[in-house]
């Protein structure tokens, strides 16, 4: 089914017409087919999220249950992926670890978005001293990478999953400020925004009606890509003992605990490594796919 346009008169004070694009089902399918990254990434992310939700209510075994009679056993009918050095079921711990990954990734990215996006919009809209102060604030936060922020926070509050969320979120705030500001400036310099200003449209209305809708897809893609990086950061901090503490199951702590068995039982370290790689790949492909879909729409 081909795409066709319908012009709808608007009550805009500018006196122009808003154009609504009515798309057929066939057109949507063609766009999705042109973006395999979106399909593959979305499928991987959907599976991981589903596993995390299921693990809240059910796992094959208790992820924390110790069974000294079945230590370091390989895959079997009872333990599909085997057990670790304490006899804990590896499949159950991998499923439970997905909860930590999704929890940290979601909260850290949302935290950074809630602070960084409004600050970037404010900087782009006001300019002058306000923009200078916001950018200097971003520069200060740039001086606190994830590891340094985590060390400082752990020194003050102790290691925990929430500390990882704060550390990653703080490190991501300046990224959202810069990306939001640069994209908002492009929209604010467009002709239709200048026309809206000449007709007395208020700055807040311009942001809500013109800027935010035009940068939304870019910010969603950025959130997906940073989510992938958050998974890596979370696993790294847990590995260093700065995040989720044992015996709580997380992919980073599983890596840390299995390093002593790298030569004797490498399967222990391969499982959490594979989980991290797949999760990062899924969110990276999803972010790329959203960007491809946005570019395809802008070309039409």
N, C-alpha and C positions, 0 to 999 in steps of 0.2 A: 504494500500500500504506500503510495507516495505521500510526501509531506505537503501540506497546504497551509496557507496563512489566513487568519481571519482578523480583520481590523475591528477593534472595539473602541468606541468613543470613551474617553476618560474624563473625569471631572477635574483633571489637573489644572491648576491655575496657569500653567504655561500655555495652555491652549493647543497642545499637541495631542496625538493619538498614541495610545499604547498598543503595541502589536503582540497578540497572543499567538504562540505557535502551537498548533494542534498536530500532534504526531500520531501516525498510525503504528500499529503493533509491529508491522514489518520493518519500519524505520528503526525502531528501538532495537530489534533483534540484529539488524545489520550493524548498528553501532557497537553492540556488545560483542559481536563476532569479530569486529575489527580491533578489539582490545582483549586479546587472550590473557594478558596480565591481570585484567580486572576479574575475569572469570576464574582463573586459576588461583589468584590471591584471595578472592572472596570465598572460594570453596575451602581453601586451607584454613583461613581465619574462622569460617563458620564451624568447621570440624573441631578446631581447638577450643572455641567458645563453648560448643556443645559438650566436649569432654569436661571442661571446667565446671559447667553447670551440673552435669551428671555426677561428678565426683563429690559435689556438695551433699548428695543424698545416698550415693552408693559407690563403693569400690570393692573389688574382689576380696580384699582383706583389709583389716585395719592398717593404715600406712605406718602406724607407730608400734604395732604389735611385734614383739621380739620372739623369735622361735629358734632357740639354740640348737634344736635337733635338725634344722634345715638351713645351715649356714653356707653361703656361697654355692648354692645349687644352680645348675643350669636350667634352661627352659624345660618345662615338663607340663603334664596335663593339670597338675595342681597349681603350679606357678608358671604361667605362660612365658614370662620373661626372666624367670629365676628369682633368686633372693640375694640380698647383700650380705655384708659381713656380720650382721646381727640377725639374719634370718628373716628380714622384713621383705615383703613382696614388692618387687621392683615395679611392676605394672601399677599397683596401687599408689606407690610413691610418685611415679611419673604423673598419674592422673591428679593427685593432690598437689603436685608441684605446679600444674597448670593454673590452679587457683591463685597461687602467689604471683605468678607471672602476669596474669590478667589483672589482678588487683593492683599491683604496683604500676603496670603500664597504664591502666585506665586512670587511676587517681593522679599520677604524676603529670600525665599529658593534660588532663582536665584542669589541674591546678595551674599549670603553666599557661594554658589557654585563657582561663578566666582572668588572669592578671596581664598576660602579655598582649592579647588582642585588643582590649580596651585601651591599654597604654599606647599601643601602636596607632590606633585610630585617633586618639587624642593628640598625639604628636603630629600626625599628618594634617588634622583639621586645624589645630591652633597655630602651629608653626612657632617661629620666634623663640622666646625664652622657654616656653613650655616644651617645645620640641627639643631644645638643647638639654633641658633638665632630664627629660625622659631618656634621651640617648646616652647621657652620662650615667644614668641609673643602669641602663643596659650594659654599658662598658664596665661598671663596677661588678655586676653579676658575672660578666665574662671572666673576671679574675678568679671565680670560684668554680672550677670544673667539678664534675660529679665526684671524683675521688676525694678532692680536697674538701668539698662541702660535706661529704659523708664523714671524713675524719673529724672535722670540727664538730659536727652534730653528735657523733658517737662519743666524743670526749665530754660533751656536756650532758647528754641524755642517755647514753648507753646504746648498744646495738639493738635494732629492732627493724621490723618491716616498714613501720611508719617513717623511720629515719631514712630509709632508702627512698621512699616516696618524696620526702622533703628535699633530699639531696638532688634527685633527678629533676624534680619540678623546678627548683631554683636554677639549675643549670640550663633549663629549656626556656625560661622566661625571656631572656634577651633574644633568642632565636625568633620567637613569636612576635616580639616587638619589632624587630627589623623587617621580617617578612610582611607583617601586616602593614607597617608604615610604607614600605616601598610599593606594595600593590595598591594601597589606598591613594597614594599620591598620583598614580597613573589614572585612576578613576576620577579623582578630584580635578585633574587638568583636562578632562574630556570636555567636548563642546556642550553636551547635554547638561552637564553639571553647571557649567558656566551660565547656560541659559536659565537653569533653575535658580541660580543665585540672582541673576538680573531681574527675575520676576518675584523676588522676595522670599524664596523658599528658605526656611530656617536651617541652620547647620545640622541640628539633630535629625530633622526630616530628610535632609540630603543623605546623611549617613545611613539612616534606616531604609530609605527607598532606593538609593542608587549604589552606595559604596558596599554595604554589607552583602547584598545579593550577588554583586559582581566578584567579590573576593571569596565568597563562601567555599566554592569548590577548591580553590587553591589552598585555603586553610585546612580543609578536610584532608586533602592529599598530604599536607605537611604534618598533620596530626598522625596519620597512618605511618608515615616514614619515621617520625620521632618515636612512635610506639615501638617500632622494630628496634631502634637504638636503646630504648628503655629496657627491653628484654635483655639485651646484652649487658647493659650497665647493672641491672638487678642481679643477674647471674654472677657478674664479676665481683660485686660488693659482697654477695653472700659467700662466694669462694674465699674472699679475704677475711671473712668473719666480721664484716661491718654491717651486715643486714640481718636477715632471718636466721635465727639461732637454732641449732639442732636441739631436739630431734625432729622439729617441724620439717616437713618435706618441702624442699624447693630444689629446682634444677641446679642452682649454684652450690648448695650444700651437698647435694649428691655428687657433684664433681669434686668437691673438696674431700669428701670422705673416701672416694674411690681412688684418689691419686696414689695411695699406698699399695694398691693392687694393680697398678698399670702393667707391670710385667707378668704377673701371675694370672690375672683375670681382667683383661682389657674390656670385656663386655660391659663391666660396671660403668666405665667412663664413656663408652660409646653411646649408651642409651640417653643420658641427659644431654650429651653433646648433640645428638641427632634431634632431640626435641627442641633444643634452642635454635638450631639451624633451620628446621622446618618452620618454626614460629616466626623467626626473623624474615625468612624468605616469603612467607605468606603476607605479612604486613607490608613488606617492601613492594611486592608485586601489586598489592591492593592500592598502595599509594601511587605507583606508576600508572596503574590502570585508570585511576580517577583522573590523573593528569592527562592521559591520552583521551579520555572521554570529554574532558573540558576543552582540549584543543580541537577535537572533532566538531564540537558544537560551535566554537568560535569561528571555524572555517566556513560554516554554512551561512 
